[in-house]
Amino acid sequence: MLKYKGYIGKVEEIHEGDEYIYGIVPNIKDVISFKGKNIKELTKDFKLAIDDYLALCDEREEEPDKPFSGRFMTRLGSDLHEEVFLASMNDSGAKSMNDWVVSACLEKLKHDQIVKR
């Protein structure tokens, strides 16, 4: 996974016999792709693609898509939704169901040793 200026690059395709590795920026609405013959070239083209995208947005006086807004929607199913709601109501540390879900996500990330906080 590549990271640059808050954007994430993901290797999308490697075709046998093709001399290029292809990648995309998956977490925005606009399409940003990049390629390289090796990881060094792929990384360089990824950064160039991000810089070009930001320059184009600036030229057009448009806001670039933000990689992560801090909001996400998820479907739990009605039974799990109810269980999460009830658990959040019984948790004295949680102010809302949203706070409870954030706390649960952080605990899972800490457990998996992924969290940066």
N, C-alpha and C positions, 0 to 999 in steps of 0.2 A: 504494500500500500504506500502511495506517495502522498506527501502533505506539503502544501505551499500556500501561503497567504490565507489560511483558513479553509482552503479547498482540498478535497481528497481525490486522488487519482487511483483508479482501479484498473488492473490489467484485465482486459475483456476477452481478447482473442489471441491465441497463438496457433497458427495453422502450420501443420507439418509441411515442410517444403517451401514455405513462405519465409522471406528473409526479414520480415518485420514483426514486431510485437506491437499490438494495438491496445490502447487504453481509452477510458472515458472518465468523466467526472459525473458520478452517479447521483449526487445528492442535490441537484439543482434542476430547474425546469428547462433552462437553455441547454443546448447541446455543445459540449466541449469534448473534442477527441484529440488524441495525440498518438504518435508512433515512434518507434526507434528500432534500430537493428540489434541493440543490446540495452542493458539496464541504464547505462550511462546516457546513451542517446535518448532513451525513453524518458528519463528524468529531465533532461534538458528540454525536450520538446513539450513535456507536461508544463514546465515552468513558463516556457515561451507562450504556450496556448493560454495559460491563465493571464499572463501579462497582456497578450493581445486582446483577450476577452474584456479585461478591465479597461484597456485603452479604448476599445470600441464603444463600450458603455459610456465612458466619459465623453467621447466624441459625439455621441448621440444624445448626451445629457439624460441618460437613463440610469436608474439604479441597477447595479448588477444583482443577480440573484444571490441571496445570502445562503451559504451552505447549510447552516443550521439556524433556525429561527428561535429555538428554545421550546417549540410547541410540536407535539405530534399527536395524531389521532390513532386510537387502537380499538379494535372490537374485541370485547371480552366474552360475549354471550351473556344472556340475562342472569343465569345462575351465578357465574363468577362475578359479574358486575355487582350483584346483591351482596355476595360474600365480601368483596373488597370494600364496599360501602359500609357494611356492618363492622368490619375490622377497623376501618378508619374512625368510625364513631367510638369504638372502644379503646382506641389508642390515645392516651392523654397527651402524647407528644405531637400528634398530628392535628393540624388546624382544619384540614379539609381532606377529602378523598385524594385530591391532587398531591398534597403534601405526603400522604401515606404512600402513594405510588412512587413518588420521587425517592422517598426513603427506602422503599423496597428495591428499587433499581440500584441505588447506591450500595445497599447491602450485597446485592448479587454481584455487582462489579468488584467490590472489595473482596468478596469470597473468591472470585475468579482472578483476583489480583490484576485487574485491568484499570481500575479507577486512577485518575491523576490527582485527585484532591487529597 
